[in-house]
């Protein structure tokens, strides 16, 4: 998923969120790339917040990640369930924390508004 004028490479783990069983995108490539940039930026921005929570409140790493996941899964966040999970797993990777077991829920029906 690259174009000559765009140097952003969307990782397979994110492309999978928007792919069908035959690995064909269900959304336009430009939209997937835009959602990836948003999710990646959010994960990077949450690094400092998660570290502050860890040092200030001293809860567990997995507790912090599950709390962030719960917030991102709310309808007001603008993120789908799979996107919320991807952001939290990416955040865990950036922090070098173990990936927590995250509660999953069925994603919104196809065509549901994200924002």
HELIX and SHEET records of a PDB file:
HELIX    1   1 UNK A   12  UNK A   15  1                                   4    
HELIX    2   2 UNK A   16  UNK A   18  5                                   3    
HELIX    3   3 UNK A   29  UNK A   57  1                                  29    
HELIX    4   4 UNK A   61  UNK A   72  1                                  12    
HELIX    5   5 UNK A   75  UNK A   77  5                                   3    
HELIX    6   6 UNK A   81  UNK A   95  1                                  15    
END                                                                             
